[in-house]
Amino acid sequence: MATIKLSEDALAVLRFRAKRWPTKVDERSLAAFDELVSAGIMVPDGDDFQFTEDGWARRDELISSAEAHIRSLEPRLPDRIDLSRAARRTLARYLAGDREVTDANRPAYRELARAGIMMSVGTFTKGDDCVFRFTSQGWERRHEFQRPLPRLSASAIARSLSLAFSRIARVVSAAR
């Protein structure tokens, strides 16, 4: 399957039309429709646009491919992310349904945004840094970020290794 490179607007129009939801063609959506025409997915039909036969038959595959392309543009999260206790608590409250951003929890939300777990979404009525949502990778790894990182002392690591090697040695000597 070849990767389809569509903008987020074109992907949104493709999703709506694939579900057969009415989508007006106006100045705002015209560029997205033109992009779908250029990709061979749709054709102009008077004042509207229609799927090509191939576009309609492959619509689910095209949507999946375009979504994968858009996700690939996001920067990858590192394997280990150290978060403060306040950021972990804020994340847990967000997942529990408390999405209110106040001056008290705004620094924790900003920390989550800097880590790439969430992103700030400004709104016309509330302004910047007032609404946060997960990035796709942040959503996929959301449960991992709620757990505190294990902190093992050097002696605990040595005990664990010693125990593991002693078990291996017993199995090897028993096999002889």
Contacts in CASP RR format, 6 or more apart in sequence:
PFRMAT RR
TARGET T0000
AUTHOR 0000-0000-0000
METHOD contacts of the structure
MODEL  1
MATIKLSEDALAVLRFRAKRWPTKVDERSLAAFDELVSAGIMVPDGDDFQ
FTEDGWARRDELISSAEAHIRSLEPRLPDRIDLSRAARRTLARYLAGDRE
VTDANRPAYRELARAGIMMSVGTFTKGDDCVFRFTSQGWERRHEFQRPLP
RLSASAIARSLSLAFSRIARVVSAAR
1 61 0 8 1.000
1 65 0 8 1.000
2 65 0 8 1.000
3 65 0 8 1.000
3 68 0 8 1.000
3 69 0 8 1.000
4 39 0 8 1.000
4 62 0 8 1.000
4 65 0 8 1.000
4 66 0 8 1.000
4 69 0 8 1.000
5 66 0 8 1.000
5 69 0 8 1.000
6 14 0 8 1.000
6 35 0 8 1.000
6 36 0 8 1.000
6 39 0 8 1.000
6 66 0 8 1.000
6 69 0 8 1.000
6 70 0 8 1.000
7 32 0 8 1.000
7 35 0 8 1.000
8 70 0 8 1.000
9 29 0 8 1.000
9 31 0 8 1.000
9 32 0 8 1.000
9 35 0 8 1.000
10 32 0 8 1.000
10 33 0 8 1.000
10 35 0 8 1.000
10 36 0 8 1.000
10 39 0 8 1.000
10 66 0 8 1.000
11 63 0 8 1.000
11 66 0 8 1.000
11 67 0 8 1.000
11 70 0 8 1.000
12 32 0 8 1.000
13 23 0 8 1.000
13 29 0 8 1.000
13 32 0 8 1.000
13 33 0 8 1.000
13 36 0 8 1.000
14 36 0 8 1.000
14 41 0 8 1.000
14 59 0 8 1.000
14 62 0 8 1.000
14 63 0 8 1.000
14 66 0 8 1.000
15 63 0 8 1.000
16 23 0 8 1.000
17 23 0 8 1.000
17 42 0 8 1.000
17 49 0 8 1.000
17 51 0 8 1.000
18 59 0 8 1.000
18 60 0 8 1.000
18 63 0 8 1.000
23 29 0 8 1.000
25 33 0 8 1.000
25 47 0 8 1.000
25 48 0 8 1.000
25 49 0 8 1.000
33 42 0 8 1.000
33 49 0 8 1.000
36 42 0 8 1.000
36 49 0 8 1.000
37 43 0 8 1.000
37 44 0 8 1.000
37 49 0 8 1.000
40 52 0 8 1.000
40 54 0 8 1.000
40 55 0 8 1.000
41 51 0 8 1.000
41 52 0 8 1.000
41 55 0 8 1.000
41 59 0 8 1.000
41 62 0 8 1.000
42 49 0 8 1.000
42 50 0 8 1.000
42 51 0 8 1.000
42 52 0 8 1.000
42 55 0 8 1.000
43 49 0 8 1.000
43 50 0 8 1.000
43 51 0 8 1.000
43 52 0 8 1.000
51 59 0 8 1.000
55 62 0 8 1.000
71 136 0 8 1.000
71 137 0 8 1.000
74 135 0 8 1.000
74 136 0 8 1.000
74 137 0 8 1.000
75 116 0 8 1.000
76 137 0 8 1.000
77 115 0 8 1.000
77 116 0 8 1.000
77 117 0 8 1.000
77 137 0 8 1.000
77 138 0 8 1.000
77 141 0 8 1.000
80 149 0 8 1.000
81 115 0 8 1.000
81 117 0 8 1.000
81 145 0 8 1.000
82 149 0 8 1.000
83 91 0 8 1.000
83 111 0 8 1.000
83 112 0 8 1.000
83 115 0 8 1.000
83 145 0 8 1.000
84 108 0 8 1.000
84 111 0 8 1.000
85 148 0 8 1.000
86 105 0 8 1.000
86 107 0 8 1.000
86 108 0 8 1.000
86 111 0 8 1.000
87 108 0 8 1.000
87 111 0 8 1.000
87 112 0 8 1.000
87 115 0 8 1.000
88 145 0 8 1.000
88 146 0 8 1.000
88 148 0 8 1.000
89 108 0 8 1.000
90 105 0 8 1.000
90 108 0 8 1.000
90 109 0 8 1.000
90 112 0 8 1.000
91 112 0 8 1.000
91 117 0 8 1.000
91 142 0 8 1.000
91 145 0 8 1.000
91 146 0 8 1.000
92 146 0 8 1.000
93 105 0 8 1.000
94 118 0 8 1.000
94 132 0 8 1.000
95 142 0 8 1.000
95 146 0 8 1.000
99 131 0 8 1.000
99 132 0 8 1.000
101 109 0 8 1.000
101 129 0 8 1.000
101 130 0 8 1.000
101 131 0 8 1.000
101 132 0 8 1.000
106 129 0 8 1.000
109 118 0 8 1.000
109 120 0 8 1.000
109 129 0 8 1.000
109 132 0 8 1.000
110 120 0 8 1.000
110 129 0 8 1.000
112 118 0 8 1.000
112 132 0 8 1.000
113 119 0 8 1.000
113 120 0 8 1.000
113 132 0 8 1.000
116 135 0 8 1.000
116 137 0 8 1.000
116 138 0 8 1.000
117 134 0 8 1.000
117 135 0 8 1.000
117 137 0 8 1.000
117 138 0 8 1.000
117 141 0 8 1.000
117 142 0 8 1.000
117 145 0 8 1.000
118 132 0 8 1.000
118 133 0 8 1.000
118 134 0 8 1.000
118 135 0 8 1.000
118 138 0 8 1.000
119 132 0 8 1.000
119 133 0 8 1.000
119 134 0 8 1.000
119 135 0 8 1.000
120 128 0 8 1.000
120 129 0 8 1.000
120 131 0 8 1.000
120 132 0 8 1.000
121 131 0 8 1.000
121 132 0 8 1.000
121 133 0 8 1.000
122 128 0 8 1.000
122 129 0 8 1.000
122 130 0 8 1.000
122 131 0 8 1.000
123 130 0 8 1.000
123 131 0 8 1.000
134 142 0 8 1.000
138 145 0 8 1.000
152 160 0 8 1.000
END
